[in-house]
């Protein structure tokens, strides 16, 4: 794996939380449309009917089309996959020396500029870039050995 690919993976890691939030919003929108339980209020003095659906949850669940249930299921799977991916990326990043992971995290995940990073770390910009390159090379080795990170279909 080359440095550019590692950089792209780290930049994508920055956006994973936003992507998860987007998918959760889509699920919430589907649930707001199809899980409408406003007409399913159970009244204490209402007559009880045998062999009818009386649970508001059961009634709402029956109103959901199969294609919507499948979409919600796929979105939940995608959320889980992204959470695991972010966890794997952060786990591989944590294997680096402190200064390497700190610089890589600040540059690619937090999106800081080199001037800010060098001031925080008390190194020159050139030293920070050299440390970054060493960290990227090490991280490339770690990412190449991780099947999930290596095989994930990252957006362009």
N, C-alpha and C positions, 0 to 999 in steps of 0.2 A: 504494500500500500504506500502511496506517495504522500508527501506533505500536503499538497492541495486537497486531496480527498479527506485527510484528517481535519484540515481547517474547515472544510464544508460540513463535516459531521459535527464539529464543535459549534459552528454557527447554527446548524439545524437544531442542536440541543437547546439553544437559546429560545427557539420558537415552539418547542414541544408543549410547554404549559399553555401557550395561547391556542395551539391547535386542539388540545384536550378541552379547553374551555369552550371553543367553538363547537366541538362535537357534543358536549354536554348541553349546550344551548339548543342544538338541533333536536336532541332527545327531549328536552323540556318542551320545545315547541310542538313536537308530535304528541307528547303526553297531554299538553293543554288542549289540543284539538280533539284527540280521541278518547282520553280518559276523563271525560266530562261526567262528573258524578252529581251535578247540581240537582238533577231530577230524581236522584236515588236516595233521598233523605228518608231515613227510617223514623217513623213516628211511633211513640209508645202506645197510643190508643188506636192505632190503625188495625183493622182486622187482619188476622194471619191467614195466609192462603197456603194450602198444602201443595207440594210438588211444583212450586214456582221458584224462580230465582229471587231470593230476598236480600242477598248480600249486595251492597252497592259496588263492592270490588268485583264480584262475579259479573254483575250486570254491565259494568264498564268494560271489563275484559272481553266480553262477548261482542262489543261494538267495534273492536279494533280489527281492521282488515289484515289479512295474512301478510300482505306485502309491507305494511307498516310495521308489524311485529318483526319481520325479517330485517327491515332497515334499522330498527332500534337495536336488534341483536347484533348486527354488523357494526354499528357505531360503538356499542359497548365493547365489542372485541377489539376494535381499533384503539379505543381509549386504553384498554389493558395492555395492548401491544406497545403503545407509545410510552406508557408508564414504565414498563419493563425495559424498553430501549433506553430511556433516560437513566434509569437506575444502572444499567450495564455501562453506559458511557461514563457516568460519574464514578462508578467503581473502578473502571480502568484508569481514569484520570487520577484517582486517589493513590494509585501505585507509584506515581512519580515522586521525585523529591519535592519538598515543600515549595521551593522557589519556582521550580518548573510548573507545577500545577497551579500555583498562585498566578503566575504570569499568563499562562494559557487560559485560565478561568477568567481573569480580568479582561484579556484581549478579545477572546472569541465568545464567551458566554455573557459577560457583562457589557462587552462592546466599548471598552475604554480606549482612549487614544494613548499612543506611546509616551507622550509627555507626562500624562497623569500617572501611568504605570511606573515609569522610571522615577518619578518624584516619590511615589508611595514606597517603592522597593529600595530606594537609595542606591540605584545603579544607573549608569548612563543608558541612553536609548540603545546604543550599539550593544552593550552588555545584555540588556533585556532581550534584544532580538537574537543574540547568540544563545542565550538560555532557552528562549522559545524554540529555536531550531533544534536544540538538543532534546527538548521535551517532545516536540513533534515527531522526531525520529523514533524515540522510545515508544510514544503513543501509537505510532504506525505499527510497530511490532505487536503491541498488545491488542490493537483493534483487529489486526490480521488473524490473530489466534481466536478471537471471539466470533463465533458463528453468527450470532444475531446481528451484531454490528456490521459484520462483513457482508451479510446477505440482505440487509434491509434495503428497501427501494426508496432512497432519499429523493425528495423533489428537487428539481433543478433550480 
